[in-house]
Amino acid sequence: GRRRRPARTAEAARARRPMANATYIADLRRSDPTWSPVAVEAQAVAAAVEAVAVGSLLERADVFQPWAHNRFVLDGPLLQVFRDEADAELGMPHASLLMCGATVAEISPASDGGRTVHPFVVTHPTSPRAYNFAAGSAEEARTWVDMLR
């Protein structure tokens, strides 16, 4: 499996931002070999930026695959897809999509295993893949489509 980095809170990242104490930095490097001042600063900046939207949507790779629940964070022009809440808290996205230049198209509602889903597709001119997402209601789908455009 993949190795997970220890969770760092935004408050801890902000507290470490001054980086004045060399002993403190050396202690951090010994306790976490993947630590770097650049990563801590990036986390602090990311924590300071408010996400535009956070929520759960359905996603599937193609029409022959079942829908899977994923956590989505729209942060400016960047849409991040997380497999679950734990990955979202750790800041470890499954996928990241730059929405600049992307096309978002709504598709008519479909029945899926006894439930109605409201799908939409995101495509980008630099990617051959079409990203299939769906919401549980027409209102939720319309909100996400409007935000992604």
C-alpha positions in Angstrom: 0.0 0.0 0.0 0.9 3.6 -0.1 2.7 5.2 2.8 0.7 7.9 4.5 2.3 11.0 5.9 1.4 12.0 9.4 -1.5 14.5 9.5 -0.5 18.1 10.1 -3.1 20.6 11.2 -3.3 24.0 9.7 -2.7 25.5 13.1 0.6 23.5 13.5 1.6 24.5 10.0 1.0 28.2 10.7 2.9 27.9 14.0 5.9 26.5 12.2 5.9 29.1 9.5 8.6 31.4 11.1 11.1 28.5 11.1 13.5 30.4 13.4 14.6 27.6 15.7 17.2 25.4 14.0 16.9 22.8 16.8 13.2 22.5 16.2 13.7 22.0 12.5 16.4 19.3 13.2 14.0 17.5 15.5 11.2 17.6 12.9 13.6 16.1 10.3 14.6 13.3 12.6 11.0 12.5 13.4 9.7 12.6 9.8 12.2 12.1 7.0 9.7 13.4 4.4 9.4 16.8 6.2 10.5 19.9 4.3 10.0 23.6 5.0 8.6 24.0 1.5 5.9 21.4 2.2 5.0 23.0 5.5 4.7 26.4 3.9 2.6 25.0 1.1 0.2 23.4 3.6 -0.1 26.7 5.5 -0.9 28.6 2.3 -3.4 25.9 1.3 -5.1 26.1 4.7 -5.4 29.8 4.4 -7.2 29.6 1.1 -10.9 28.9 1.5 -12.3 26.1 -0.6 -15.1 27.2 -2.9 -17.0 24.0 -2.5 -16.7 20.8 -0.6 -19.0 17.8 -1.0 -19.7 14.2 -2.0 -20.5 13.2 -5.6 -20.6 9.9 -7.5 -17.8 9.2 -9.9 -17.2 6.4 -12.4 -14.4 5.6 -14.9 -16.7 4.6 -17.7 -20.3 3.6 -18.4 -19.6 -0.1 -17.6 -18.3 0.7 -14.1 -20.5 1.2 -11.0 -20.8 4.6 -9.4 -18.4 5.2 -6.4 -18.9 7.8 -3.7 -16.0 10.3 -3.5 -15.2 13.5 -1.7 -14.7 16.6 -3.9 -13.0 19.9 -3.1 -13.2 22.8 -5.5 -10.4 25.2 -4.6 -10.3 28.0 -7.1 -9.6 26.4 -10.5 -8.5 23.1 -9.0 -11.0 20.2 -8.4 -9.5 17.6 -6.1 -11.1 14.1 -5.8 -10.6 12.1 -2.6 -11.6 8.5 -2.1 -12.8 9.1 1.4 -12.9 11.6 4.2 -9.6 10.4 5.7 -7.7 11.1 2.5 -9.4 14.5 2.3 -8.2 15.3 5.9 -4.7 14.2 5.0 -4.8 16.3 1.8 -4.0 13.2 -0.4 -6.2 13.5 -3.5 -6.9 10.5 -5.7 -7.0 12.9 -8.7 -6.7 16.7 -9.4 -8.3 18.4 -12.3 -7.4 21.9 -13.4 -10.8 23.4 -14.5 -9.3 26.2 -16.7 -10.4 25.4 -20.2 -12.6 22.5 -19.1 -16.0 21.8 -20.5 -18.8 20.7 -18.2 -21.9 19.1 -19.8 -25.1 18.0 -18.1 -26.6 14.6 -19.1 -30.2 13.6 -18.6 -31.0 11.8 -15.3 -30.5 8.1 -15.3 -31.7 5.2 -13.2 -28.9 3.3 -11.4 -29.8 0.3 -9.3 -33.2 1.7 -8.2 -32.0 5.3 -7.7 -32.0 8.2 -10.0 -28.7 10.0 -10.5 -28.1 13.3 -12.2 -24.8 12.9 -14.2 -22.5 15.5 -15.8 -19.3 15.1 -17.7 -16.1 17.1 -17.4 -13.7 17.1 -20.4 -10.5 19.0 -20.9 -8.7 19.7 -24.2 -5.4 18.4 -22.8 -6.9 15.1 -21.6 -8.3 12.2 -23.6 -10.4 11.2 -20.6 -14.0 12.2 -19.8 -14.7 12.5 -16.1 -18.2 11.2 -15.2 -19.7 12.6 -12.1 -23.2 12.5 -10.7 -25.2 14.1 -7.9 -28.2 12.7 -6.0 -30.5 15.5 -7.0 -31.0 17.8 -9.9 -30.4 20.9 -7.7 -27.1 19.5 -6.4 -26.0 18.6 -9.9 -26.9 22.1 -11.2 -25.0 23.7 -8.3 -21.8 21.7 -9.1 -22.1 22.3 -12.8 -22.4 26.1 -12.3 -19.4 26.2 -9.9 -17.2 24.1 -12.2 -18.0 26.3 -15.2 
